[in-house]
Amino acid sequence: MCVLPRWLAAIAATFLVAVFMHGAVQAQQQPDEADDDDTPSAPALAPVAGPPPNLPLQELTGQTLYELLYGEISAQRGNPALAAQTFLELSRRTRDPRIARRAVEVANFARMPALALEAARVWHDTDPVSAQALQAVTVLLVGAKRVDEAEPYIAKLLAINANAAANGFMQLARMLAANPDAQANLRVARNLAAVYPNLPQAHLALSQVAAVANDEALALAEARSATALRPDWEISVMYEAQLLQRRSPAEAAKRLAAFLEKYPDSRDVRLGHARMLVLDKRYAEARSEFESIVKRFPKDIDAIYAVGLLAFQVKEYAVAEANLKRLLELGFRDANSVRFTLGQIAEEQKDWPGAIQWYDAIQRGEQALPARMRTANALAKQGNLAEARAYLRGVSVQAEPQRVQLLVAESQLLREANLNREAFELLGQALQKSPDQPDLLYDHALTAEKLDRFDVLESSLRRLIQLKPDHAHAYNALGYSFAERNLRLPEAKQLIEKALEIAPTDFFIIDSLGWVLYRMGDLKGAARELRRAWDGRPDGEIGAHLGEVLWALGERDEARRIWQESLKTSPENDTLQKTLKRFVP
């Protein structure tokens, strides 16, 4: 037996008591009282309290004390891998679940998932009634892409007690998302849900997993099964509408309207209905729904906020402003966000002094710097460019990223005033000091394009891609520049597709894909992508591109309609104006 010095034995004993007491307390806690430790943090099924673990009687030998202390000191001194291995070996020898749990914690911190899984298995084997141990094994197996092996463990979690299945199925899709094999996830979800044919949560979970696996028919059928079992369940009907919206916002809105006829006081569904009406461009009906929401929920802050933002989105400025001001009266928790939006509403209506007044009311917090930049923009819009630049230069900031934001904002003011040469020089000077600053590189590239300095545009964007391989807009800007000049079109398409992989829902990147397809002669493909972009973001430049493709397809009335809609929302868009001069003299 290893004999420790008295002082070291005292420290070790104290540590051992702390570890064991930690385990005993954990065994007695309810799920919502559990401490926030390094046990696997990936989404897991809801923990369920069980009986205290059957803890072994540990002999406080010198060797045990020494190994515990050795493991802990290794972790504290920056060697968590050694600590995790020490705790794992000790847990195997002592068969103590508390030490196994500690091995899991340290292995996770050390990013050693294989060792963490071994330790979790020991934890579960030595304390089979522990829901936390069961969760640890499950999450680690899913993270290791071994979902079929995880299935029986998930089944055990779902069967712990009467509430476990309902709660667990609500988290199942999120947990399985850690595994990229969508078909394997669907297979497991089918098997688990089959055991609970009358549980609506099981059908909804299967619907969610099927949607990720692109089985739209099964996803919709299972969502409807969940609603059939629980007709007043808002979550299932809203998910059903979300699935329907992929193919038709009108169909989704119709489904929500039918639900509201039976359950008119469903706030979340009513808000969802308003959003679907906006997506379907049924703005008059959307406004009516806004008014209904405010009437039904006059003091519901979240509802008022949602109505204000939706109204702003569809340019119902009076409705938006009234609701957002009402939020301030009610003491909304994020008053600065409301003030910032009110400033934007004032800008949209060219009320520059009003916008400045709202921005000036924001003096601290994360909205403070954007408010200063918007104030400068409002000053420039009134013809006070010199004052706007001086204002930006007078803003006091400490961090380098904030100084860069202010400089980029100044360059944008210069570009909007058609002072592209000055903007180019301003950014170039800043890049001499910080040659690899991503925001400066991106804006320098955009400004270079205005001056036909395509060599600088390409070199800056390629450097940015090298520095930040996940910068979707760098790929998009370079690809779009080639497409706009009708050059290197295969490479342009490849760059834009790469951008779309990184940001698949960015409608401006989808617009770029449509535009490069047009340049390559694929008119039908171009129209398809540009319609998708227009439906998601009816922007002036997207409308200009879509109208041009429709014109080339012979759909000239539709092209004129798109251009007219674009003029209403973006009358000053340069691309739109140039397109109209070419086709509608």
ZAPADREN-279566 format. One record per residue (C-alpha): x, y negated, z. Coordinates in Angstrom, 3 decimals. Layout:
x: X, y: Y, z: Z
...
***
This chain:
x: 0.000, y: 0.000, z: 0.000
x: 1.257, y: -3.516, z: -0.832
x: 1.896, y: -5.579, z: 2.290
x: 1.353, y: -9.345, z: 1.921
x: 2.884, y: -12.107, z: 4.006
x: 0.410, y: -13.351, z: 6.622
x: -0.064, y: -16.761, z: 4.971
x: -0.633, y: -15.209, z: 1.531
x: -2.996, y: -12.610, z: 2.931
x: -5.056, y: -15.371, z: 4.528
x: -5.368, y: -17.234, z: 1.239
x: -6.213, y: -14.043, z: -0.634
x: -8.807, y: -13.014, z: 1.914
x: -10.447, y: -16.419, z: 1.671
x: -10.526, y: -16.090, z: -2.114
x: -11.977, y: -12.567, z: -1.942
x: -14.727, y: -13.687, z: 0.412
x: -15.540, y: -16.553, z: -1.946
x: -15.781, y: -14.194, z: -4.933
x: -17.934, y: -11.690, z: -3.076
x: -20.157, y: -14.366, z: -1.543
x: -20.581, y: -15.850, z: -5.016
x: -21.875, y: -12.495, z: -6.236
x: -24.207, y: -12.078, z: -3.265
x: -25.702, y: -15.544, z: -3.743
x: -26.157, y: -14.906, z: -7.444
x: -28.056, y: -11.721, z: -6.711
x: -30.549, y: -13.648, z: -4.624
x: -31.077, y: -16.635, z: -6.920
x: -34.119, y: -17.151, z: -9.082
x: -33.401, y: -17.683, z: -12.804
x: -33.809, y: -21.459, z: -12.693
x: -31.354, y: -21.707, z: -9.783
x: -28.490, y: -19.875, z: -11.478
x: -25.198, y: -21.726, z: -11.519
x: -23.737, y: -23.060, z: -14.740
x: -20.673, y: -20.920, z: -15.280
x: -18.808, y: -19.415, z: -18.188
x: -21.065, y: -16.398, z: -18.614
x: -21.856, y: -16.110, z: -22.366
x: -23.537, y: -19.342, z: -23.361
x: -25.052, y: -18.195, z: -26.653
x: -28.850, y: -18.156, z: -26.650
x: -30.057, y: -15.170, z: -24.669
x: -33.344, y: -13.719, z: -23.609
x: -34.809, y: -15.398, z: -20.545
x: -33.184, y: -14.164, z: -17.336
x: -35.409, y: -12.239, z: -14.999
x: -34.724, y: -11.936, z: -11.274
x: -34.135, y: -8.386, z: -10.124
x: -33.300, y: -6.699, z: -6.858
x: -29.897, y: -7.359, z: -5.305
x: -27.127, y: -5.302, z: -6.909
x: -25.999, y: -2.078, z: -5.297
x: -22.638, y: -3.439, z: -4.233
x: -19.841, y: -1.007, z: -3.371
x: -18.147, y: -1.080, z: -0.007
x: -14.732, y: -2.533, z: -0.758
x: -11.689, y: -1.724, z: 1.302
x: -9.737, y: -4.947, z: 1.626
x: -6.426, y: -3.384, z: 0.675
x: -3.365, y: -5.441, z: 0.087
x: -3.227, y: -4.277, z: -3.532
x: -6.810, y: -5.427, z: -4.198
x: -6.162, y: -8.777, z: -2.572
x: -2.942, y: -9.181, z: -4.510
x: -4.559, y: -8.434, z: -7.898
x: -7.456, y: -10.779, z: -7.251
x: -5.117, y: -13.568, z: -6.303
x: -2.785, y: -12.793, z: -9.201
x: -5.668, y: -13.000, z: -11.662
x: -6.953, y: -16.277, z: -10.265
x: -3.526, y: -17.909, z: -10.177
x: -2.924, y: -16.794, z: -13.783
x: -6.154, y: -18.498, z: -14.813
x: -5.295, y: -21.677, z: -12.916
x: -1.811, y: -21.799, z: -14.451
x: -3.018, y: -21.639, z: -18.019
x: -2.890, y: -17.921, z: -18.764
x: -6.573, y: -16.912, z: -18.874
x: -5.801, y: -13.928, z: -21.133
x: -3.642, y: -12.331, z: -18.440
x: -6.239, y: -13.226, z: -15.802
x: -9.063, y: -11.631, z: -17.782
x: -7.087, y: -8.439, z: -18.333
x: -6.213, y: -8.318, z: -14.621
x: -9.837, y: -8.725, z: -13.549
x: -11.015, y: -6.142, z: -16.098
x: -8.561, y: -3.493, z: -14.888
x: -9.417, y: -4.260, z: -11.264
x: -13.164, y: -3.994, z: -11.968
x: -12.655, y: -0.595, z: -13.581
x: -10.731, y: 0.631, z: -10.545
x: -13.001, y: -0.842, z: -7.858
x: -16.296, y: -0.478, z: -9.788
x: -17.309, y: -3.845, z: -8.320
x: -19.770, y: -5.792, z: -10.519
x: -18.663, y: -9.125, z: -9.074
x: -15.131, y: -8.628, z: -10.321
x: -16.448, y: -7.442, z: -13.692
x: -18.520, y: -10.593, z: -13.916
x: -15.433, y: -12.670, z: -13.186
x: -13.622, y: -10.806, z: -15.970
x: -16.425, y: -11.763, z: -18.381
x: -16.240, y: -15.403, z: -17.340
x: -12.482, y: -15.671, z: -17.793
x: -12.448, y: -13.666, z: -21.031
x: -15.052, y: -15.987, z: -22.523
x: -12.978, y: -18.985, z: -21.494
x: -9.920, y: -17.356, z: -23.084
x: -11.925, y: -16.721, z: -26.283
x: -11.404, y: -12.964, z: -26.032
x: -14.834, y: -11.588, z: -27.002
x: -13.700, y: -7.954, z: -27.270
x: -12.320, y: -7.980, z: -23.728
x: -15.412, y: -9.860, z: -22.514
x: -17.609, y: -7.141, z: -23.994
x: -15.603, y: -4.406, z: -22.239
x: -15.968, y: -6.274, z: -18.960
x: -19.688, y: -6.844, z: -19.549
x: -20.175, y: -3.117, z: -20.062
x: -18.460, y: -2.457, z: -16.731
x: -20.632, y: -5.105, z: -15.126
x: -23.788, y: -3.526, z: -16.530
x: -22.697, y: 0.036, z: -15.680
x: -21.915, y: -0.902, z: -12.082
x: -25.041, y: -3.053, z: -11.652
x: -27.642, y: -1.661, z: -14.071
x: -30.524, y: -3.655, z: -12.545
x: -28.830, y: -7.033, z: -13.154
x: -30.570, y: -8.985, z: -15.902
x: -27.530, y: -11.239, z: -16.230
x: -25.251, y: -8.271, z: -16.872
x: -27.695, y: -6.942, z: -19.435
x: -27.803, y: -10.351, z: -21.113
x: -24.020, y: -10.563, z: -21.199
x: -23.707, y: -7.229, z: -23.018
x: -26.488, y: -8.186, z: -25.422
x: -25.124, y: -11.599, z: -26.355
x: -21.595, y: -10.297, z: -26.813
x: -22.769, y: -7.447, z: -29.036
x: -24.771, y: -9.841, z: -31.215
x: -21.817, y: -12.209, z: -31.368
x: -19.670, y: -9.266, z: -32.494
x: -22.173, y: -8.656, z: -35.339
x: -23.271, y: -5.342, z: -33.792
x: -27.001, y: -6.077, z: -33.596
x: -28.088, y: -2.478, z: -34.105
x: -26.014, y: -1.515, z: -31.096
x: -27.531, y: -4.451, z: -29.180
x: -31.109, y: -3.358, z: -29.928
x: -31.605, y: -0.958, z: -26.970
x: -30.210, y: -3.583, z: -24.593
x: -32.638, y: -6.194, z: -25.945
x: -35.458, y: -3.667, z: -25.542
x: -34.493, y: -3.232, z: -21.877
x: -34.563, y: -6.984, z: -21.341
x: -37.998, y: -7.260, z: -22.910
x: -39.320, y: -4.483, z: -20.638
x: -38.014, y: -5.806, z: -17.302
x: -41.420, y: -7.062, z: -16.164
x: -44.777, y: -8.320, z: -17.424
x: -43.477, y: -11.756, z: -18.439
x: -40.145, y: -10.711, z: -19.905
x: -41.456, y: -9.728, z: -23.340
x: -43.403, y: -12.954, z: -23.898
x: -40.494, y: -15.118, z: -22.790
x: -37.867, y: -12.994, z: -24.507
x: -39.502, y: -12.944, z: -27.925
x: -39.658, y: -16.746, z: -27.863
x: -35.848, y: -16.779, z: -27.766
x: -35.149, y: -13.756, z: -29.953
x: -34.690, y: -15.537, z: -33.282
x: -32.282, y: -18.055, z: -31.798
x: -30.226, y: -15.319, z: -30.185
x: -30.045, y: -13.206, z: -33.362
x: -28.946, y: -16.274, z: -35.310
x: -25.455, y: -15.678, z: -33.876
x: -25.230, y: -12.742, z: -36.305
x: -24.949, y: -13.795, z: -40.001
x: -26.455, y: -10.539, z: -41.348
x: -30.058, y: -11.684, z: -41.751
x: -31.259, y: -8.296, z: -43.007
x: -29.838, y: -6.485, z: -39.981
x: -31.503, y: -9.051, z: -37.732
x: -34.809, y: -8.470, z: -39.499
x: -34.510, y: -4.707, z: -39.086
x: -33.915, y: -5.083, z: -35.347
x: -36.729, y: -7.619, z: -34.945
x: -39.161, y: -5.287, z: -36.729
x: -38.307, y: -2.431, z: -34.409
x: -38.638, y: -4.547, z: -31.278
x: -41.900, y: -6.212, z: -32.340
x: -43.484, y: -2.887, z: -33.276
x: -43.599, y: -1.945, z: -29.580
x: -45.773, y: -5.022, z: -28.833
x: -48.478, y: -5.117, z: -31.552
x: -50.844, y: -7.238, z: -29.445
x: -48.311, y: -9.797, z: -28.268
x: -48.455, y: -13.034, z: -30.312
x: -44.909, y: -13.997, z: -29.318
x: -43.611, y: -10.782, z: -30.895
x: -45.281, y: -11.617, z: -34.211
x: -43.956, y: -15.178, z: -34.129
x: -40.404, y: -13.961, z: -33.432
x: -40.612, y: -11.549, z: -36.354
x: -41.922, y: -14.389, z: -38.526
x: -38.958, y: -16.593, z: -37.614
x: -36.396, y: -13.861, z: -38.302
x: -38.107, y: -12.965, z: -41.597
x: -37.980, y: -16.588, z: -42.722
x: -34.212, y: -16.691, z: -42.185
x: -33.960, y: -13.475, z: -44.201
x: -35.906, y: -15.181, z: -47.026
x: -38.848, y: -12.781, z: -46.723
x: -41.429, y: -15.540, z: -47.043
x: -44.409, y: -13.219, z: -47.432
x: -43.639, y: -11.366, z: -44.199
x: -42.850, y: -14.613, z: -42.381
x: -46.207, y: -16.126, z: -43.303
x: -48.134, y: -12.938, z: -42.551
x: -46.569, y: -12.589, z: -39.097
x: -47.148, y: -16.257, z: -38.234
x: -50.807, y: -15.786, z: -39.129
x: -50.970, y: -12.612, z: -37.050
x: -49.666, y: -14.559, z: -34.057
x: -52.364, y: -17.199, z: -34.536
x: -55.061, y: -14.546, z: -34.964
x: -54.118, y: -13.058, z: -31.594
x: -54.031, y: -16.492, z: -29.962
x: -56.168, y: -18.894, z: -32.028
x: -55.444, y: -21.999, z: -29.928
x: -51.652, y: -21.571, z: -29.962
x: -50.145, y: -24.777, z: -31.340
x: -46.663, y: -23.314, z: -31.798
x: -47.725, y: -20.572, z: -34.189
x: -49.967, y: -22.759, z: -36.330
x: -47.262, y: -25.421, z: -36.611
x: -44.736, y: -22.797, z: -37.643
x: -47.186, y: -21.486, z: -40.214
x: -47.535, y: -25.021, z: -41.574
x: -43.755, y: -25.362, z: -41.672
x: -43.580, y: -22.245, z: -43.857
x: -46.361, y: -23.516, z: -46.110
x: -44.691, y: -26.894, z: -46.457
x: -41.785, y: -25.297, z: -48.339
x: -44.062, y: -24.643, z: -51.276
x: -46.758, y: -27.295, z: -50.794
x: -47.097, y: -30.141, z: -48.258
x: -50.753, y: -30.373, z: -49.274
x: -51.375, y: -26.757, z: -48.277
x: -49.587, y: -27.289, z: -44.982
x: -51.627, y: -30.400, z: -44.243
x: -54.816, y: -28.486, z: -45.036
x: -53.907, y: -25.740, z: -42.572
x: -53.249, y: -28.225, z: -39.779
x: -56.461, y: -30.111, z: -40.559
x: -58.434, y: -26.866, z: -40.199
x: -56.847, y: -26.252, z: -36.798
x: -57.665, y: -29.789, z: -35.679
x: -61.332, y: -29.305, z: -36.520
x: -61.468, y: -26.640, z: -33.793
x: -58.942, y: -28.201, z: -31.408
x: -59.080, y: -31.970, z: -31.969
x: -57.087, y: -32.867, z: -28.853
x: -53.939, y: -31.038, z: -29.915
x: -51.398, y: -33.866, z: -29.881
x: -48.449, y: -32.010, z: -31.410
x: -50.502, y: -30.562, z: -34.248
x: -52.017, y: -33.970, z: -34.949
x: -48.549, y: -35.496, z: -35.149
x: -47.485, y: -32.647, z: -37.417
x: -50.528, y: -33.282, z: -39.594
x: -49.567, y: -36.941, z: -39.936
x: -46.043, y: -35.941, z: -40.988
x: -47.384, y: -33.526, z: -43.600
x: -49.622, y: -36.253, z: -45.022
x: -46.585, y: -38.497, z: -45.317
x: -44.620, y: -35.747, z: -47.090
x: -47.547, y: -35.293, z: -49.467
x: -47.536, y: -39.082, z: -50.063
x: -51.126, y: -39.393, z: -48.835
x: -50.315, y: -42.620, z: -47.047
x: -53.871, y: -43.896, z: -46.521
x: -54.846, y: -40.635, z: -44.816
x: -51.627, y: -40.720, z: -42.817
x: -52.463, y: -44.195, z: -41.540
x: -55.905, y: -42.999, z: -40.514
x: -54.273, y: -40.158, z: -38.605
x: -51.906, y: -42.624, z: -36.918
x: -54.871, y: -44.617, z: -35.688
x: -56.577, y: -41.461, z: -34.452
x: -53.455, y: -40.425, z: -32.506
x: -53.127, y: -43.810, z: -30.806
x: -56.839, y: -43.832, z: -29.975
x: -56.769, y: -40.330, z: -28.496
x: -53.483, y: -40.744, z: -26.638
x: -53.285, y: -44.454, z: -25.732
x: -50.685, y: -43.977, z: -22.982
x: -48.767, y: -41.060, z: -24.405
x: -45.336, y: -42.593, z: -24.928
x: -44.015, y: -39.815, z: -27.152
x: -47.080, y: -40.002, z: -29.384
x: -46.823, y: -43.783, z: -29.668
x: -43.133, y: -43.521, z: -30.538
x: -43.762, y: -40.886, z: -33.204
x: -46.531, y: -42.980, z: -34.750
x: -44.275, y: -46.036, z: -34.786
x: -41.466, y: -44.186, z: -36.569
x: -43.786, y: -42.487, z: -39.060
x: -45.483, y: -45.795, z: -39.850
x: -42.078, y: -47.403, z: -40.411
x: -41.128, y: -44.537, z: -42.719
x: -44.130, y: -45.216, z: -44.982
x: -43.690, y: -49.017, z: -44.717
x: -46.819, y: -49.577, z: -42.642
x: -44.929, y: -52.319, z: -40.882
x: -47.804, y: -53.838, z: -38.926
x: -48.748, y: -50.441, z: -37.457
x: -45.118, y: -49.614, z: -36.721
x: -44.396, y: -52.951, z: -35.069
x: -47.517, y: -52.876, z: -32.900
x: -46.763, y: -49.401, z: -31.572
x: -43.087, y: -50.040, z: -30.948
x: -43.810, y: -53.248, z: -29.061
x: -46.358, y: -51.313, z: -27.032
x: -43.580, y: -48.885, z: -26.093
x: -41.516, y: -51.726, z: -24.674
x: -44.507, y: -52.841, z: -22.619
x: -44.853, y: -49.318, z: -21.234
x: -41.189, y: -49.214, z: -20.195
x: -39.963, y: -46.711, z: -22.778
x: -36.820, y: -44.904, z: -21.609
x: -34.747, y: -45.810, z: -24.688
x: -35.677, y: -49.440, z: -25.151
x: -32.597, y: -50.255, z: -27.252
x: -33.528, y: -47.707, z: -29.920
x: -36.950, y: -49.330, z: -30.137
x: -35.416, y: -52.813, z: -30.402
x: -33.066, y: -51.590, z: -33.118
x: -35.965, y: -50.183, z: -35.145
x: -37.907, y: -53.427, z: -34.694
x: -34.865, y: -55.243, z: -36.060
x: -34.884, y: -52.968, z: -39.096
x: -38.601, y: -53.628, z: -39.609
x: -37.906, y: -57.355, z: -39.568
x: -35.101, y: -56.867, z: -42.106
x: -37.375, y: -54.874, z: -44.394
x: -39.717, y: -57.862, z: -44.422
x: -36.776, y: -60.263, z: -44.931
x: -37.411, y: -61.870, z: -41.570
x: -33.712, y: -62.376, z: -40.916
x: -34.015, y: -64.628, z: -37.816
x: -36.491, y: -62.136, z: -36.313
x: -34.115, y: -59.262, z: -36.990
x: -31.212, y: -61.118, z: -35.353
x: -33.359, y: -61.811, z: -32.312
x: -34.086, y: -58.103, z: -31.830
x: -30.443, y: -57.133, z: -32.356
x: -29.242, y: -59.797, z: -29.927
x: -31.403, y: -58.162, z: -27.250
x: -29.175, y: -55.075, z: -27.436
x: -26.099, y: -55.861, z: -25.359
x: -24.833, y: -52.441, z: -24.285
x: -25.165, y: -48.747, z: -25.045
x: -24.610, y: -46.787, z: -28.243
x: -26.834, y: -49.127, z: -30.276
x: -24.815, y: -52.235, z: -29.361
x: -22.155, y: -51.961, z: -32.093
x: -24.621, y: -51.051, z: -34.891
x: -26.720, y: -54.036, z: -33.763
x: -23.717, y: -56.338, z: -34.155
x: -23.130, y: -55.027, z: -37.680
x: -26.795, y: -55.449, z: -38.584
x: -26.679, y: -59.008, z: -37.252
x: -23.775, y: -59.765, z: -39.586
x: -25.744, y: -58.266, z: -42.472
x: -28.745, y: -60.493, z: -41.640
x: -26.477, y: -63.562, z: -41.588
x: -25.039, y: -62.628, z: -44.994
x: -28.522, y: -62.110, z: -46.445
x: -29.263, y: -65.728, z: -45.555
x: -26.259, y: -66.851, z: -47.596
x: -23.913, y: -67.197, z: -44.651
x: -21.208, y: -64.740, z: -45.725
x: -18.357, y: -66.636, z: -44.087
x: -20.305, y: -66.837, z: -40.832
x: -21.123, y: -63.126, z: -41.045
x: -17.459, y: -62.200, z: -41.498
x: -16.406, y: -64.455, z: -38.642
x: -19.114, y: -62.920, z: -36.483
x: -17.814, y: -59.394, z: -37.124
x: -14.249, y: -60.428, z: -36.385
x: -15.402, y: -61.946, z: -33.104
x: -16.951, y: -58.716, z: -31.827
x: -14.845, y: -57.390, z: -28.951
x: -14.103, y: -53.673, z: -29.065
x: -11.409, y: -51.546, z: -27.507
x: -11.323, y: -48.255, z: -29.424
x: -9.751, y: -47.851, z: -32.856
x: -12.815, y: -46.079, z: -34.367
x: -14.988, y: -49.070, z: -33.488
x: -12.522, y: -51.502, z: -35.073
x: -12.625, y: -49.390, z: -38.232
x: -16.426, y: -49.499, z: -38.259
x: -16.352, y: -53.298, z: -38.084
x: -13.821, y: -53.516, z: -40.898
x: -15.845, y: -51.173, z: -43.099
x: -18.955, y: -53.245, z: -42.342
x: -17.078, y: -56.367, z: -43.485
x: -16.019, y: -54.669, z: -46.712
x: -19.622, y: -53.680, z: -47.376
x: -20.723, y: -57.299, z: -46.980
x: -18.127, y: -58.296, z: -49.565
x: -19.271, y: -55.592, z: -51.976
x: -22.900, y: -56.633, z: -51.635
x: -21.811, y: -60.188, z: -52.479
x: -20.049, y: -58.754, z: -55.569
x: -16.667, y: -59.667, z: -54.120
x: -15.265, y: -56.249, z: -54.865
x: -11.683, y: -57.412, z: -55.323
x: -11.641, y: -58.960, z: -51.833
x: -13.177, y: -55.831, z: -50.328
x: -10.614, y: -53.656, z: -52.103
x: -7.737, y: -55.739, z: -50.764
x: -9.173, y: -55.812, z: -47.243
x: -9.424, y: -52.024, z: -47.133
x: -6.043, y: -51.583, z: -48.787
x: -4.364, y: -53.685, z: -46.105
x: -6.031, y: -51.618, z: -43.392
x: -4.904, y: -48.386, z: -45.070
x: -1.299, y: -49.558, z: -45.020
x: -1.532, y: -49.408, z: -41.215
x: -3.717, y: -46.285, z: -41.041
x: -3.204, y: -44.377, z: -44.329
x: -5.140, y: -41.290, z: -43.259
x: -8.175, y: -42.940, z: -41.659
x: -11.173, y: -41.083, z: -43.206
x: -13.698, y: -43.943, z: -43.186
x: -11.209, y: -46.350, z: -44.741
x: -10.304, y: -43.817, z: -47.446
x: -13.948, y: -43.222, z: -48.331
x: -14.876, y: -46.899, z: -48.553
x: -11.663, y: -47.694, z: -50.432
x: -12.639, y: -45.070, z: -53.015
x: -16.141, y: -46.486, z: -53.427
x: -14.763, y: -49.999, z: -53.820
x: -12.157, y: -48.835, z: -56.326
x: -14.952, y: -47.466, z: -58.495
x: -16.519, y: -50.942, z: -58.648
x: -13.253, y: -52.214, z: -60.154
x: -12.868, y: -49.256, z: -62.546
x: -9.821, y: -48.131, z: -60.569
x: -10.711, y: -44.495, z: -61.011
x: -7.156, y: -43.413, z: -60.274
x: -7.459, y: -44.862, z: -56.769
x: -10.941, y: -43.413, z: -56.379
x: -9.742, y: -39.918, z: -57.181
x: -6.540, y: -40.067, z: -55.114
x: -8.369, y: -41.471, z: -52.073
x: -11.152, y: -38.890, z: -52.219
x: -8.772, y: -35.990, z: -52.763
x: -6.730, y: -37.125, z: -49.788
x: -9.925, y: -37.361, z: -47.740
x: -10.931, y: -33.835, z: -48.773
x: -7.485, y: -32.620, z: -47.757
x: -7.853, y: -34.264, z: -44.339
x: -11.506, y: -33.293, z: -43.829
x: -12.466, y: -30.234, z: -45.904
x: -16.048, y: -30.452, z: -44.580
x: -16.617, y: -34.060, z: -45.764
x: -19.610, y: -33.450, z: -48.025
x: -19.824, y: -37.012, z: -49.312
x: -16.203, y: -36.985, z: -50.485
x: -16.879, y: -33.996, z: -52.748
x: -20.147, y: -35.570, z: -53.885
x: -18.650, y: -38.983, z: -54.650
x: -15.848, y: -37.492, z: -56.731
x: -18.178, y: -35.133, z: -58.594
x: -20.734, y: -37.855, z: -59.225
x: -18.014, y: -40.200, z: -60.526
x: -17.014, y: -37.600, z: -63.113
x: -20.662, y: -36.985, z: -64.063
x: -21.428, y: -40.693, z: -64.357
x: -18.484, y: -41.121, z: -66.750
x: -19.384, y: -37.867, z: -68.572
x: -15.958, y: -36.407, z: -67.796
x: -14.750, y: -33.006, z: -66.543
x: -18.344, y: -31.892, z: -66.094
x: -17.656, y: -28.277, z: -65.001
x: -15.359, y: -29.607, z: -62.273
x: -17.938, y: -32.259, z: -61.356
x: -20.599, y: -29.587, z: -60.947
x: -18.268, y: -27.462, z: -58.827
x: -17.498, y: -30.419, z: -56.522
x: -21.170, y: -31.305, z: -56.100
x: -22.124, y: -27.697, z: -55.402
x: -19.416, y: -27.611, z: -52.732
x: -20.930, y: -30.744, z: -51.197
x: -24.331, y: -29.082, z: -51.246
x: -22.971, y: -26.020, z: -49.440
x: -21.876, y: -28.310, z: -46.619
x: -25.027, y: -30.475, z: -46.582
x: -27.812, y: -28.467, z: -48.286
x: -30.619, y: -30.881, z: -47.356
x: -28.922, y: -34.129, z: -48.425
x: -31.208, y: -35.510, z: -51.123
x: -28.548, y: -37.803, z: -52.595
x: -26.300, y: -34.792, z: -53.192
x: -29.247, y: -32.947, z: -54.762
x: -29.667, y: -36.033, z: -56.978
x: -26.015, y: -35.723, z: -58.017
x: -26.541, y: -32.077, z: -58.938
x: -29.518, y: -33.031, z: -61.092
x: -27.502, y: -35.760, z: -62.753
x: -24.555, y: -33.522, z: -63.635
x: -26.961, y: -30.913, z: -65.033
x: -28.444, y: -33.668, z: -67.220
x: -24.991, y: -34.610, z: -68.459
x: -24.346, y: -30.940, z: -69.261
x: -27.546, y: -30.746, z: -71.322
x: -29.649, y: -28.670, z: -68.912
x: -32.719, y: -30.922, z: -68.951
x: -35.079, y: -28.504, z: -67.230
x: -32.589, y: -27.735, z: -64.474
x: -31.900, y: -31.443, z: -64.069
x: -35.611, y: -32.259, z: -63.785
x: -36.089, y: -29.517, z: -61.212
x: -33.307, y: -30.771, z: -58.948
x: -34.172, y: -34.444, z: -59.391
x: -37.834, y: -33.794, z: -58.544
x: -36.662, y: -32.030, z: -55.404
x: -34.522, y: -35.019, z: -54.498
x: -37.335, y: -37.483, z: -55.294
x: -39.879, y: -35.549, z: -53.243
x: -37.535, y: -35.632, z: -50.278
x: -36.279, y: -39.199, z: -50.692
x: -38.096, y: -41.527, z: -53.143
x: -35.058, y: -43.780, z: -53.549
x: -34.534, y: -46.212, z: -56.424
x: -31.432, y: -44.513, z: -57.818
x: -32.995, y: -41.053, z: -57.642
x: -36.102, y: -42.448, z: -59.368
x: -33.944, y: -43.984, z: -62.096
x: -32.267, y: -40.640, z: -62.768
x: -35.505, y: -38.635, z: -62.683
x: -37.229, y: -41.087, z: -65.022
x: -34.377, y: -40.871, z: -67.523
x: -34.499, y: -37.070, z: -67.570
x: -38.285, y: -37.062, z: -67.938
x: -37.958, y: -39.544, z: -70.800
x: -35.481, y: -37.189, z: -72.509
x: -37.968, y: -34.335, z: -72.045
x: -40.668, y: -36.367, z: -73.757
x: -42.669, y: -36.962, z: -70.566
x: -42.614, y: -40.716, z: -70.997
x: -45.784, y: -41.617, z: -69.119
x: -44.505, y: -39.708, z: -66.098
x: -41.127, y: -41.421, z: -66.443
x: -42.786, y: -44.849, z: -66.431
x: -44.808, y: -43.891, z: -63.355
x: -41.681, y: -42.824, z: -61.466
x: -39.906, y: -46.039, z: -62.426
x: -42.843, y: -48.152, z: -61.293
x: -42.903, y: -46.376, z: -57.931
x: -39.161, y: -46.904, z: -57.635
x: -39.526, y: -50.626, z: -58.302
x: -41.971, y: -50.938, z: -55.409
x: -39.518, y: -49.462, z: -52.911
x: -36.146, y: -50.489, z: -54.407
x: -36.648, y: -53.526, z: -56.658
x: -33.001, y: -54.612, z: -56.395
x: -31.384, y: -51.237, z: -57.064
x: -28.661, y: -51.764, z: -59.652
x: -28.913, y: -48.313, z: -61.264
x: -32.676, y: -48.659, z: -61.589
x: -32.431, y: -52.110, z: -63.190
x: -29.832, y: -50.937, z: -65.713
x: -31.934, y: -47.879, z: -66.583
x: -35.040, y: -49.972, z: -67.182
x: -33.135, y: -52.336, z: -69.470
x: -32.065, y: -49.374, z: -71.605
x: -35.457, y: -47.683, z: -71.862
x: -38.098, y: -50.338, z: -71.190
x: -36.801, y: -53.551, z: -72.783
***
